[in-house]
Amino acid sequence: MKKILVIDDEPIVRTSCVRSLSPEGYEVKSASSGKEGLELLENEHVDLVLLDLKMPDMDGIEVLKKIKNRWPETKIIMITGYSTVETAVKTLKLGAFSYLEKPFTPDTLLETVKEAFS
């Protein structure tokens, strides 16, 4: 079973990701901050991280760099409500697999996750 970690400061986003992905057979964990997400990664293997770009404690770019440095095989899909072409390009250059704009539908989320695992 593939394990996915959702790191987002918005409870509704974490909940909707869990509700969309769990029935598809994924084990989904969630964290409300970059710090909490990195702590979880220290203790267990995760195949994919859904990572919010804008968070209060540590932004997604900083978390992305730390994950790619420490766990380079972990795939990352950035999620944000503040999409710009520059940010998308920057995160992809830093190693993100893909980019999802909020609000996204469960179908779009599932498609993107399946692409990451194919």
C-alpha positions in Angstrom: 0.0 0.0 0.0 1.3 3.4 -1.0 1.7 5.9 1.8 0.8 9.6 1.3 1.5 12.5 3.6 -0.6 15.7 3.3 1.1 18.8 4.7 -1.3 21.7 4.8 -2.3 24.3 7.4 -5.9 24.2 6.3 -7.9 21.4 8.0 -10.4 21.3 5.1 -7.7 20.5 2.6 -6.2 17.7 4.8 -9.6 16.2 5.4 -10.6 16.3 1.7 -7.4 14.7 0.6 -7.8 11.9 3.2 -11.5 11.4 2.1 -10.5 11.3 -1.6 -7.4 9.1 -1.4 -8.2 6.6 1.4 -11.0 4.8 -0.5 -8.6 4.4 -3.4 -6.4 2.2 -1.3 -3.8 4.7 -0.2 -2.7 5.1 3.4 -3.0 8.8 4.1 -1.4 10.7 7.0 -1.6 14.4 7.5 0.3 17.2 9.2 -0.8 20.8 9.8 2.7 22.4 9.4 6.0 21.9 7.7 7.7 21.1 11.0 5.1 18.5 11.9 5.4 16.9 8.5 9.2 16.7 8.7 8.9 15.1 12.1 6.5 12.5 10.8 8.9 11.8 7.9 11.7 11.2 10.4 9.8 8.3 11.9 8.1 6.6 8.9 8.6 6.1 5.1 6.2 7.9 2.9 6.0 7.5 -0.9 4.4 10.8 -1.8 3.9 14.2 -0.1 1.1 16.6 -1.0 2.7 19.9 0.2 1.1 23.3 0.6 3.1 26.2 -0.6 2.0 28.9 1.9 2.1 27.9 5.5 2.7 30.0 8.6 5.7 28.3 10.2 7.8 27.2 7.3 6.8 27.7 3.6 6.4 24.9 1.2 9.6 25.7 -0.7 11.7 25.3 2.4 9.9 22.0 3.3 10.4 20.8 -0.3 14.2 21.5 -0.2 14.5 19.6 3.1 12.5 16.6 1.9 14.4 16.4 -1.4 17.7 16.7 0.5 16.9 14.1 3.1 14.6 11.7 1.2 15.3 12.3 -2.5 13.2 9.3 -3.6 10.0 10.8 -2.1 7.7 12.3 -4.7 6.2 15.7 -3.9 3.1 17.4 -5.4 2.8 21.0 -4.5 -0.6 22.4 -3.7 -1.4 26.1 -3.5 -4.1 28.7 -3.8 -1.5 31.3 -4.8 -0.3 29.9 -8.2 2.1 31.8 -10.4 4.1 30.5 -13.3 7.3 31.5 -11.6 6.4 29.6 -8.4 5.4 26.5 -10.4 8.7 26.5 -12.4 10.7 27.1 -9.2 9.1 24.1 -7.3 9.5 21.8 -10.3 13.2 22.8 -10.7 13.6 22.0 -7.0 12.3 18.5 -7.6 8.5 18.6 -7.2 6.8 16.1 -9.4 3.7 18.2 -10.1 1.6 21.2 -9.0 -2.1 21.4 -8.0 -4.0 24.6 -7.8 -6.6 25.1 -5.1 -9.4 24.5 -5.2 -8.9 21.1 -6.9 -11.5 18.4 -7.4 -11.1 14.8 -6.0 -10.8 13.6 -9.6 -7.9 16.0 -10.3 -6.2 15.0 -7.1 -6.6 11.3 -7.9 -5.3 11.7 -11.5 -2.2 13.6 -10.3 -1.5 11.1 -7.6 -1.9 8.2 -10.0 0.5 9.9 -12.4 3.1 10.3 -9.7 2.9 6.5 -9.0 2.9 5.4 -12.6 
